[in-house]
Protein backbone atom coordinates (compact mmCIF):
# COMPACT_ATOMS: atom_id res chain seq x y z
CA UNK A 1 0.00 0.00 0.00
CA UNK A 2 1.25 3.48 -0.87
CA UNK A 3 2.02 5.55 2.21
CA UNK A 4 1.02 9.19 2.58
CA UNK A 5 3.58 10.72 4.95
CA UNK A 6 2.33 13.66 7.02
CA UNK A 7 4.93 13.41 9.80
CA UNK A 8 6.04 16.76 11.23
CA UNK A 9 9.72 15.82 11.26
CA UNK A 10 11.80 14.02 10.40
CA UNK A 11 9.47 14.12 7.46
CA UNK A 12 8.89 13.18 3.87
CA UNK A 13 11.71 13.48 1.34
CA UNK A 14 11.34 13.41 -2.43
CA UNK A 15 12.02 10.15 -4.21
CA UNK A 16 14.65 12.08 -6.17
CA UNK A 17 16.54 12.73 -2.93
CA UNK A 18 16.02 9.25 -1.51
CA UNK A 19 17.05 7.43 -4.69
CA UNK A 20 20.16 9.55 -5.30
CA UNK A 21 21.20 9.26 -1.67
CA UNK A 22 20.71 5.50 -1.72
CA UNK A 23 22.91 5.26 -4.79
CA UNK A 24 25.61 7.37 -3.13
CA UNK A 25 25.51 5.06 -0.11
CA UNK A 26 26.37 2.22 -2.48
CA UNK A 27 28.80 4.07 -4.75
CA UNK A 28 29.54 7.76 -4.26
CA UNK A 29 30.53 9.77 -7.35
CA UNK A 30 32.04 6.73 -9.05
CA UNK A 31 34.64 6.29 -6.31
CA UNK A 32 33.67 2.72 -5.54
CA UNK A 33 33.18 3.87 -1.93
CA UNK A 34 30.06 4.74 0.03
CA UNK A 35 29.30 8.36 0.95
CA UNK A 36 29.28 6.96 4.49
CA UNK A 37 32.99 6.18 4.38
CA UNK A 38 34.75 8.86 2.31
CA UNK A 39 36.85 11.72 3.63
CA UNK A 40 34.99 14.99 3.98
CA UNK A 41 38.11 16.60 2.51
CA UNK A 42 38.12 14.47 -0.62
CA UNK A 43 37.69 16.38 -3.85
CA UNK A 44 34.41 14.54 -4.48
CA UNK A 45 32.80 15.65 -1.23
CA UNK A 46 34.28 19.15 -1.37
CA UNK A 47 32.45 19.50 -4.68
CA UNK A 48 29.20 18.45 -2.95
CA UNK A 49 29.35 21.06 -0.20
CA UNK A 50 30.47 23.79 -2.60
CA UNK A 51 27.56 23.07 -4.95
CA UNK A 52 25.09 22.92 -2.06
CA UNK A 53 26.21 26.33 -0.81
CA UNK A 54 25.91 27.84 -4.27
CA UNK A 55 22.43 26.39 -4.82
CA UNK A 56 21.17 27.80 -1.51
CA UNK A 57 22.46 31.21 -2.59
CA UNK A 58 20.86 30.85 -6.02
CA UNK A 59 17.47 29.58 -4.89
CA UNK A 60 17.07 32.16 -2.10
CA UNK A 61 18.70 34.94 -4.16
CA UNK A 62 21.15 35.67 -1.35
CA UNK A 63 23.06 38.93 -1.87
CA UNK A 64 26.79 39.44 -1.49
CA UNK A 65 28.18 39.58 2.03
CA UNK A 66 26.47 36.42 3.31
CA UNK A 67 27.84 32.96 3.99
CA UNK A 68 25.96 29.65 3.90
CA UNK A 69 27.07 27.23 6.60
CA UNK A 70 26.25 23.56 7.22
CA UNK A 71 26.54 22.87 10.95
CA UNK A 72 25.72 20.14 13.46
CA UNK A 73 23.74 20.46 16.66
CA UNK A 74 20.30 21.02 15.20
CA UNK A 75 18.36 24.28 15.18
CA UNK A 76 18.33 24.14 18.98
CA UNK A 77 22.08 24.78 18.96
CA UNK A 78 21.35 28.07 17.19
CA UNK A 79 19.26 29.17 20.18
CA UNK A 80 22.58 29.79 21.93
CA UNK A 81 24.86 30.46 18.95
CA UNK A 82 22.79 33.44 17.82
CA UNK A 83 23.00 35.40 21.10
CA UNK A 84 26.58 34.21 21.70
CA UNK A 85 27.59 35.90 18.44
CA UNK A 86 25.11 38.78 18.11
CA UNK A 87 23.68 39.82 21.49
CA UNK A 88 25.80 42.71 22.69
CA UNK A 89 23.41 44.61 24.96
CA UNK A 90 19.79 43.73 24.23
CA UNK A 91 17.80 41.56 21.84
CA UNK A 92 14.09 41.48 21.05
CA UNK A 93 12.16 38.22 20.74
CA UNK A 94 8.55 37.28 20.03
CA UNK A 95 7.05 34.20 21.69
CA UNK A 96 4.84 32.26 19.28
CA UNK A 97 5.32 28.68 20.45
CA UNK A 98 7.52 26.03 22.00
CA UNK A 99 10.62 26.63 19.89
CA UNK A 100 10.38 30.41 20.15
CA UNK A 101 10.05 30.05 23.92
CA UNK A 102 13.12 27.80 24.02
CA UNK A 103 15.10 30.34 22.01
CA UNK A 104 14.12 33.08 24.49
CA UNK A 105 15.23 30.96 27.42
CA UNK A 106 18.69 30.45 25.92
CA UNK A 107 19.14 34.09 24.91
CA UNK A 108 18.53 35.25 28.48
CA UNK A 109 21.80 33.55 29.43
CA UNK A 110 23.71 36.12 27.36
CA UNK A 111 22.07 39.46 28.06
CA UNK A 112 18.87 41.44 28.23
CA UNK A 113 15.96 39.99 26.28
CA UNK A 114 12.87 42.05 25.53
CA UNK A 115 9.95 39.72 24.77
CA UNK A 116 7.92 42.21 22.73
CA UNK A 117 4.82 40.02 22.38
CA UNK A 118 3.46 36.55 23.09
CA UNK A 119 0.51 34.43 22.05
CA UNK A 120 0.84 32.07 25.03
CA UNK A 121 -2.39 33.52 26.46
CA UNK A 122 -4.40 31.62 23.84
CA UNK A 123 -2.19 28.53 23.58
CA UNK A 124 -0.27 30.02 20.65
CA UNK A 125 -3.23 29.97 18.28
CA UNK A 126 -2.36 33.31 16.67
CA UNK A 127 0.59 35.52 15.71
CA UNK A 128 0.72 38.76 17.76
CA UNK A 129 0.34 42.02 15.83
CA UNK A 130 1.09 45.69 16.47
CA UNK A 131 4.00 45.13 18.82
CA UNK A 132 6.92 47.53 19.11
CA UNK A 133 10.54 46.46 18.73
CA UNK A 134 12.98 48.79 20.53
CA UNK A 135 15.26 50.62 18.14
CA UNK A 136 18.31 49.86 20.27
CA UNK A 137 17.87 46.08 20.02
CA UNK A 138 20.81 44.26 18.47
CA UNK A 139 18.34 42.10 16.55
CA UNK A 140 14.76 40.84 16.50
CA UNK A 141 14.31 37.06 16.60
CA UNK A 142 11.18 35.24 15.45
CA UNK A 143 10.18 31.71 14.51
CA UNK A 144 8.59 31.85 11.08
CA UNK A 145 6.57 28.63 11.35
CA UNK A 146 5.33 26.96 14.51
CA UNK A 147 5.12 23.24 13.81
CA UNK A 148 3.28 22.28 16.98
CA UNK A 149 0.56 24.93 16.89
CA UNK A 150 0.14 25.51 13.15
CA UNK A 151 0.79 29.25 12.84
CA UNK A 152 3.13 30.92 10.38
CA UNK A 153 4.55 34.33 9.47
CA UNK A 154 4.83 34.35 5.69
CA UNK A 155 6.52 37.71 5.23
CA UNK A 156 9.74 39.42 6.22
CA UNK A 157 8.95 41.99 8.94
CA UNK A 158 9.74 45.59 8.03
CA UNK A 159 11.54 46.74 11.18
CA UNK A 160 14.30 49.16 12.08
CA UNK A 161 16.58 46.44 13.46
CA UNK A 162 18.25 43.40 11.87
CA UNK A 163 16.22 40.22 11.77
CA UNK A 164 17.11 36.73 12.95
CA UNK A 165 14.76 33.89 12.01
CA UNK A 166 14.34 30.24 12.80
CA UNK A 167 12.99 28.94 9.48
CA UNK A 168 13.39 25.27 10.31
CA UNK A 169 9.99 24.17 9.08
CA UNK A 170 9.22 26.52 6.17
CA UNK A 171 12.52 27.43 4.54
CA UNK A 172 12.35 27.06 0.74
CA UNK A 173 8.55 27.41 0.80
CA UNK A 174 8.52 31.11 -0.13
CA UNK A 175 10.89 33.80 -1.42
CA UNK A 176 12.78 35.61 1.35
CA UNK A 177 14.41 39.06 1.37
CA UNK A 178 17.65 37.84 2.92
CA UNK A 179 19.09 41.37 2.99
CA UNK A 180 16.88 42.14 6.01
CA UNK A 181 18.45 39.39 8.11
CA UNK A 182 21.63 38.97 10.12
CA UNK A 183 21.01 35.23 10.53
CA UNK A 184 18.58 32.68 9.10
CA UNK A 185 18.82 29.14 10.40
CA UNK A 186 16.93 25.92 9.77
CA UNK A 187 17.16 22.32 10.85
CA UNK A 188 17.20 20.19 7.72
CA UNK A 189 14.64 17.54 8.67
CA UNK A 190 11.53 19.31 7.37
CA UNK A 191 12.16 20.69 3.88
CA UNK A 192 15.73 19.73 3.04
CA UNK A 193 17.37 16.51 4.26
CA UNK A 194 17.51 13.87 6.98
CA UNK A 195 18.16 15.18 10.48
CA UNK A 196 21.75 15.89 11.41
CA UNK A 197 22.61 19.11 9.62
CA UNK A 198 21.48 22.69 10.16
CA UNK A 199 21.72 25.34 7.48
CA UNK A 200 22.81 28.79 8.67
CA UNK A 201 22.82 31.89 6.47
CA UNK A 202 24.86 34.58 8.20
CA UNK A 203 25.72 38.16 7.32
CA UNK A 204 29.47 38.55 7.63
CA UNK A 205 29.34 42.20 8.73
CA UNK A 206 27.12 41.24 11.71
CA UNK A 207 29.93 39.24 13.29
CA UNK A 208 32.73 40.31 15.61
CA UNK A 209 30.85 43.00 17.54
CA UNK A 210 30.36 41.31 20.91
CA UNK A 211 32.92 41.68 23.67
CA UNK A 212 32.54 38.23 25.23
CA UNK A 213 34.90 35.40 24.33
CA UNK A 214 33.19 32.80 22.16
CA UNK A 215 34.20 29.13 22.22
CA UNK A 216 35.76 28.15 18.90
CA UNK A 217 33.01 25.75 17.83
CA UNK A 218 30.26 28.25 18.68
CA UNK A 219 31.82 31.17 16.79
CA UNK A 220 30.26 31.66 13.36
CA UNK A 221 33.56 33.14 12.16
CA UNK A 222 35.23 29.77 12.70
CA UNK A 223 32.87 28.08 10.27
CA UNK A 224 32.91 30.96 7.79
CA UNK A 225 36.71 30.87 7.67
CA UNK A 226 36.84 27.09 7.27
CA UNK A 227 33.91 26.76 4.86
CA UNK A 228 31.90 24.56 7.25
CA UNK A 229 34.91 22.22 7.41
CA UNK A 230 36.46 23.19 10.76
CA UNK A 231 35.47 19.75 12.01
CA UNK A 232 33.94 16.80 10.19
CA UNK A 233 30.54 17.97 8.97
CA UNK A 234 27.44 15.74 8.74
CA UNK A 235 28.39 14.31 5.35
CA UNK A 236 25.34 12.21 4.50
CA UNK A 237 22.67 14.86 5.31
CA UNK A 238 24.63 17.45 3.33
CA UNK A 239 24.68 15.12 0.33
CA UNK A 240 20.92 14.60 0.67
CA UNK A 241 20.43 18.36 1.00
CA UNK A 242 22.23 18.86 -2.30
CA UNK A 243 19.85 16.42 -3.99
CA UNK A 244 16.82 18.29 -2.61
CA UNK A 245 18.23 21.63 -3.75
CA UNK A 246 18.77 20.22 -7.25
CA UNK A 247 15.20 18.92 -7.21
CA UNK A 248 13.83 22.34 -6.24
CA UNK A 249 15.74 23.94 -9.09
CA UNK A 250 14.41 21.37 -11.56
CA UNK A 251 10.84 22.08 -10.44
CA UNK A 252 11.27 25.80 -11.10
CA UNK A 253 12.73 27.19 -7.90
CA UNK A 254 11.22 28.67 -4.76
CA UNK A 255 8.30 30.45 -6.41
CA UNK A 256 7.21 27.18 -7.98
CA UNK A 257 7.46 25.46 -4.60
CA UNK A 258 5.35 28.20 -3.03
CA UNK A 259 2.59 27.75 -5.61
CA UNK A 260 2.48 24.01 -4.94
CA UNK A 261 2.47 24.51 -1.16
CA UNK A 262 -0.32 27.08 -1.31
CA UNK A 263 -2.44 24.75 -3.45
CA UNK A 264 -2.03 21.86 -0.98
CA UNK A 265 -2.87 24.03 2.02
CA UNK A 266 -5.90 25.57 0.30
CA UNK A 267 -7.28 22.13 -0.51
CA UNK A 268 -7.04 20.92 3.08
CA UNK A 269 -8.22 24.13 4.75
CA UNK A 270 -11.25 24.25 2.46
CA UNK A 271 -12.14 20.73 3.56
CA UNK A 272 -11.79 21.69 7.23
CA UNK A 273 -13.78 24.92 6.89
CA UNK A 274 -16.64 23.26 5.02
CA UNK A 275 -16.84 20.34 7.44
CA UNK A 276 -19.52 19.77 10.05
CA UNK A 277 -17.22 17.42 11.94
CA UNK A 278 -13.71 18.93 11.82
CA UNK A 279 -12.53 22.41 12.88
CA UNK A 280 -9.31 24.37 12.60
CA UNK A 281 -7.45 25.37 15.77
CA UNK A 282 -5.77 28.68 14.86
CA UNK A 283 -6.62 32.19 13.77
CA UNK A 284 -7.38 31.84 10.02
CA UNK A 285 -5.14 34.73 8.98
CA UNK A 286 -2.17 33.14 10.77
CA UNK A 287 -2.60 29.60 9.46
CA UNK A 288 0.51 27.69 8.48
CA UNK A 289 0.72 26.20 5.00
CA UNK A 290 3.30 23.72 6.31
CA UNK A 291 1.55 22.31 9.40
CA UNK A 292 -2.24 22.20 9.32
CA UNK A 293 -3.72 21.64 12.79
CA UNK A 294 -7.36 20.62 13.26
CA UNK A 295 -9.60 18.78 15.72
CA UNK A 296 -12.94 17.05 15.92
CA UNK A 297 -15.72 19.41 16.96
CA UNK A 298 -16.73 18.78 20.61
CA UNK A 299 -19.82 16.75 19.78
CA UNK A 300 -17.68 14.32 17.74
CA UNK A 301 -14.59 14.25 19.98
CA UNK A 302 -15.08 10.60 20.94
CA UNK A 303 -14.63 9.61 17.26
CA UNK A 304 -11.03 10.81 17.03
CA UNK A 305 -9.52 7.33 17.46
CA UNK A 306 -11.89 5.87 14.87
CA UNK A 307 -10.84 8.47 12.30
CA UNK A 308 -7.16 7.74 12.93
CA UNK A 309 -7.88 4.06 12.31
CA UNK A 310 -9.61 4.89 9.02
CA UNK A 311 -6.69 7.08 7.98
CA UNK A 312 -4.22 4.32 8.78
CA UNK A 313 -6.20 1.87 6.66
CA UNK A 314 -5.72 4.20 3.70
CA UNK A 315 -1.96 4.50 4.16
CA UNK A 316 -2.11 7.91 5.87
CA UNK A 317 0.59 8.22 8.54
CA UNK A 318 1.74 10.94 10.91
CA UNK A 319 -1.45 12.96 11.36
CA UNK A 320 -1.90 12.61 15.11
CA UNK A 321 -1.62 16.08 16.67
CA UNK A 322 1.05 17.10 19.12
CA UNK A 323 0.08 16.47 22.76
CA UNK A 324 0.08 20.26 23.36
CA UNK A 325 -2.79 20.70 20.91
CA UNK A 326 -4.40 17.29 20.45
CA UNK A 327 -6.49 16.38 17.46
CA UNK A 328 -4.69 16.14 14.15
CA UNK A 329 -1.73 17.72 12.37
CA UNK A 330 -1.04 17.27 8.68
CA UNK A 331 2.40 18.48 7.67
CA UNK A 332 2.45 19.56 4.02
CA UNK A 333 6.17 19.98 3.42
CA UNK A 334 7.55 20.57 -0.06
CA UNK A 335 8.10 16.88 -0.86
CA UNK A 336 4.51 15.89 -0.10
CA UNK A 337 2.52 15.44 -3.34
CA UNK A 338 -0.90 17.03 -3.62
CA UNK A 339 -2.28 13.53 -4.28
CA UNK A 340 -1.61 12.67 -0.63
CA UNK A 341 -3.62 15.70 0.48
CA UNK A 342 -6.49 14.54 -1.73
CA UNK A 343 -6.39 11.10 -0.07
CA UNK A 344 -6.64 12.75 3.36
CA UNK A 345 -9.51 15.01 2.26
CA UNK A 346 -11.35 12.03 0.76
CA UNK A 347 -10.92 10.16 4.05
CA UNK A 348 -12.34 13.11 5.98
CA UNK A 349 -15.34 13.31 3.64
CA UNK A 350 -15.93 9.56 3.83
CA UNK A 351 -15.80 9.62 7.62
CA UNK A 352 -18.18 12.55 7.84
CA UNK A 353 -20.73 10.88 5.57
CA UNK A 354 -20.56 7.72 7.67
CA UNK A 355 -21.45 9.63 10.83
C-alpha positions in Angstrom: 0.0 0.0 0.0 1.2 3.5 -0.9 2.0 5.5 2.2 1.0 9.2 2.6 3.6 10.7 4.9 2.3 13.7 7.0 4.9 13.4 9.8 6.0 16.8 11.2 9.7 15.8 11.3 11.8 14.0 10.4 9.5 14.1 7.5 8.9 13.2 3.9 11.7 13.5 1.3 11.3 13.4 -2.4 12.0 10.1 -4.2 14.6 12.1 -6.2 16.5 12.7 -2.9 16.0 9.2 -1.5 17.0 7.4 -4.7 20.2 9.5 -5.3 21.2 9.3 -1.7 20.7 5.5 -1.7 22.9 5.3 -4.8 25.6 7.4 -3.1 25.5 5.1 -0.1 26.4 2.2 -2.5 28.8 4.1 -4.8 29.5 7.8 -4.3 30.5 9.8 -7.4 32.0 6.7 -9.1 34.6 6.3 -6.3 33.7 2.7 -5.5 33.2 3.9 -1.9 30.1 4.7 0.0 29.3 8.4 0.9 29.3 7.0 4.5 33.0 6.2 4.4 34.7 8.9 2.3 36.8 11.7 3.6 35.0 15.0 4.0 38.1 16.6 2.5 38.1 14.5 -0.6 37.7 16.4 -3.8 34.4 14.5 -4.5 32.8 15.7 -1.2 34.3 19.2 -1.4 32.4 19.5 -4.7 29.2 18.5 -3.0 29.4 21.1 -0.2 30.5 23.8 -2.6 27.6 23.1 -5.0 25.1 22.9 -2.1 26.2 26.3 -0.8 25.9 27.8 -4.3 22.4 26.4 -4.8 21.2 27.8 -1.5 22.5 31.2 -2.6 20.9 30.9 -6.0 17.5 29.6 -4.9 17.1 32.2 -2.1 18.7 34.9 -4.2 21.2 35.7 -1.3 23.1 38.9 -1.9 26.8 39.4 -1.5 28.2 39.6 2.0 26.5 36.4 3.3 27.8 33.0 4.0 26.0 29.7 3.9 27.1 27.2 6.6 26.3 23.6 7.2 26.5 22.9 11.0 25.7 20.1 13.5 23.7 20.5 16.7 20.3 21.0 15.2 18.4 24.3 15.2 18.3 24.1 19.0 22.1 24.8 19.0 21.3 28.1 17.2 19.3 29.2 20.2 22.6 29.8 21.9 24.9 30.5 18.9 22.8 33.4 17.8 23.0 35.4 21.1 26.6 34.2 21.7 27.6 35.9 18.4 25.1 38.8 18.1 23.7 39.8 21.5 25.8 42.7 22.7 23.4 44.6 25.0 19.8 43.7 24.2 17.8 41.6 21.8 14.1 41.5 21.1 12.2 38.2 20.7 8.6 37.3 20.0 7.1 34.2 21.7 4.8 32.3 19.3 5.3 28.7 20.5 7.5 26.0 22.0 10.6 26.6 19.9 10.4 30.4 20.2 10.1 30.0 23.9 13.1 27.8 24.0 15.1 30.3 22.0 14.1 33.1 24.5 15.2 31.0 27.4 18.7 30.5 25.9 19.1 34.1 24.9 18.5 35.2 28.5 21.8 33.5 29.4 23.7 36.1 27.4 22.1 39.5 28.1 18.9 41.4 28.2 16.0 40.0 26.3 12.9 42.0 25.5 9.9 39.7 24.8 7.9 42.2 22.7 4.8 40.0 22.4 3.5 36.5 23.1 0.5 34.4 22.0 0.8 32.1 25.0 -2.4 33.5 26.5 -4.4 31.6 23.8 -2.2 28.5 23.6 -0.3 30.0 20.6 -3.2 30.0 18.3 -2.4 33.3 16.7 0.6 35.5 15.7 0.7 38.8 17.8 0.3 42.0 15.8 1.1 45.7 16.5 4.0 45.1 18.8 6.9 47.5 19.1 10.5 46.5 18.7 13.0 48.8 20.5 15.3 50.6 18.1 18.3 49.9 20.3 17.9 46.1 20.0 20.8 44.3 18.5 18.3 42.1 16.5 14.8 40.8 16.5 14.3 37.1 16.6 11.2 35.2 15.5 10.2 31.7 14.5 8.6 31.9 11.1 6.6 28.6 11.4 5.3 27.0 14.5 5.1 23.2 13.8 3.3 22.3 17.0 0.6 24.9 16.9 0.1 25.5 13.2 0.8 29.2 12.8 3.1 30.9 10.4 4.5 34.3 9.5 4.8 34.3 5.7 6.5 37.7 5.2 9.7 39.4 6.2 9.0 42.0 8.9 9.7 45.6 8.0 11.5 46.7 11.2 14.3 49.2 12.1 16.6 46.4 13.5 18.2 43.4 11.9 16.2 40.2 11.8 17.1 36.7 13.0 14.8 33.9 12.0 14.3 30.2 12.8 13.0 28.9 9.5 13.4 25.3 10.3 10.0 24.2 9.1 9.2 26.5 6.2 12.5 27.4 4.5 12.4 27.1 0.7 8.6 27.4 0.8 8.5 31.1 -0.1 10.9 33.8 -1.4 12.8 35.6 1.3 14.4 39.1 1.4 17.6 37.8 2.9 19.1 41.4 3.0 16.9 42.1 6.0 18.5 39.4 8.1 21.6 39.0 10.1 21.0 35.2 10.5 18.6 32.7 9.1 18.8 29.1 10.4 16.9 25.9 9.8 17.2 22.3 10.8 17.2 20.2 7.7 14.6 17.5 8.7 11.5 19.3 7.4 12.2 20.7 3.9 15.7 19.7 3.0 17.4 16.5 4.3 17.5 13.9 7.0 18.2 15.2 10.5 21.8 15.9 11.4 22.6 19.1 9.6 21.5 22.7 10.2 21.7 25.3 7.5 22.8 28.8 8.7 22.8 31.9 6.5 24.9 34.6 8.2 25.7 38.2 7.3 29.5 38.6 7.6 29.3 42.2 8.7 27.1 41.2 11.7 29.9 39.2 13.3 32.7 40.3 15.6 30.9 43.0 17.5 30.4 41.3 20.9 32.9 41.7 23.7 32.5 38.2 25.2 34.9 35.4 24.3 33.2 32.8 22.2 34.2 29.1 22.2 35.8 28.2 18.9 33.0 25.8 17.8 30.3 28.3 18.7 31.8 31.2 16.8 30.3 31.7 13.4 33.6 33.1 12.2 35.2 29.8 12.7 32.9 28.1 10.3 32.9 31.0 7.8 36.7 30.9 7.7 36.8 27.1 7.3 33.9 26.8 4.9 31.9 24.6 7.2 34.9 22.2 7.4 36.5 23.2 10.8 35.5 19.8 12.0 33.9 16.8 10.2 30.5 18.0 9.0 27.4 15.7 8.7 28.4 14.3 5.4 25.3 12.2 4.5 22.7 14.9 5.3 24.6 17.5 3.3 24.7 15.1 0.3 20.9 14.6 0.7 20.4 18.4 1.0 22.2 18.9 -2.3 19.8 16.4 -4.0 16.8 18.3 -2.6 18.2 21.6 -3.8 18.8 20.2 -7.3 15.2 18.9 -7.2 13.8 22.3 -6.2 15.7 23.9 -9.1 14.4 21.4 -11.6 10.8 22.1 -10.4 11.3 25.8 -11.1 12.7 27.2 -7.9 11.2 28.7 -4.8 8.3 30.5 -6.4 7.2 27.2 -8.0 7.5 25.5 -4.6 5.4 28.2 -3.0 2.6 27.7 -5.6 2.5 24.0 -4.9 2.5 24.5 -1.2 -0.3 27.1 -1.3 -2.4 24.7 -3.4 -2.0 21.9 -1.0 -2.9 24.0 2.0 -5.9 25.6 0.3 -7.3 22.1 -0.5 -7.0 20.9 3.1 -8.2 24.1 4.8 -11.3 24.3 2.5 -12.1 20.7 3.6 -11.8 21.7 7.2 -13.8 24.9 6.9 -16.6 23.3 5.0 -16.8 20.3 7.4 -19.5 19.8 10.0 -17.2 17.4 11.9 -13.7 18.9 11.8 -12.5 22.4 12.9 -9.3 24.4 12.6 -7.5 25.4 15.8 -5.8 28.7 14.9 -6.6 32.2 13.8 -7.4 31.8 10.0 -5.1 34.7 9.0 -2.2 33.1 10.8 -2.6 29.6 9.5 0.5 27.7 8.5 0.7 26.2 5.0 3.3 23.7 6.3 1.6 22.3 9.4 -2.2 22.2 9.3 -3.7 21.6 12.8 -7.4 20.6 13.3 -9.6 18.8 15.7 -12.9 17.1 15.9 -15.7 19.4 17.0 -16.7 18.8 20.6 -19.8 16.7 19.8 -17.7 14.3 17.7 -14.6 14.3 20.0 -15.1 10.6 20.9 -14.6 9.6 17.3 -11.0 10.8 17.0 -9.5 7.3 17.5 -11.9 5.9 14.9 -10.8 8.5 12.3 -7.2 7.7 12.9 -7.9 4.1 12.3 -9.6 4.9 9.0 -6.7 7.1 8.0 -4.2 4.3 8.8 -6.2 1.9 6.7 -5.7 4.2 3.7 -2.0 4.5 4.2 -2.1 7.9 5.9 0.6 8.2 8.5 1.7 10.9 10.9 -1.5 13.0 11.4 -1.9 12.6 15.1 -1.6 16.1 16.7 1.1 17.1 19.1 0.1 16.5 22.8 0.1 20.3 23.4 -2.8 20.7 20.9 -4.4 17.3 20.5 -6.5 16.4 17.5 -4.7 16.1 14.1 -1.7 17.7 12.4 -1.0 17.3 8.7 2.4 18.5 7.7 2.5 19.6 4.0 6.2 20.0 3.4 7.6 20.6 -0.1 8.1 16.9 -0.9 4.5 15.9 -0.1 2.5 15.4 -3.3 -0.9 17.0 -3.6 -2.3 13.5 -4.3 -1.6 12.7 -0.6 -3.6 15.7 0.5 -6.5 14.5 -1.7 -6.4 11.1 -0.1 -6.6 12.8 3.4 -9.5 15.0 2.3 -11.4 12.0 0.8 -10.9 10.2 4.0 -12.3 13.1 6.0 -15.3 13.3 3.6 -15.9 9.6 3.8 -15.8 9.6 7.6 -18.2 12.6 7.8 -20.7 10.9 5.6 -20.6 7.7 7.7 -21.5 9.6 10.8 
